[in-house]
Amino acid sequence: MANKRRFKIEIDGKDYTIIGESSAEHMRAVVHVIQEQLAEVKELMPGISDERAAILLAINAVSDQLKQQEKIDQLQQQLGKTDREQQ
């Protein structure tokens, strides 16, 4: 836990303490994206509860992460083919 840092953040008027290895700049960027996406969800669905909005954000985040991992996997496979062809 030597590199762990504590971040106090506010999202949608609620305070949170996050513990992680990220830089302060990274955490500011994360909070900014969350606030933007949360505002967008609430604009599109004005009656949505905070809990439902948070769940939708989590689903979107995991979906995006899985898509990015698929792209990484495909690129690694392509690089592997290229490496084998050069040998």
Secondary structure, DSSP 8 states (H G I E B T S, - for coil): -TT-EEEEEEETTEEEEEEES--HHHHHHHHHHHHHHHHHHHHHSTT--HHHHHHHHHHHHHHHHHHHHHHHHHHHHHHHHHHHHH-
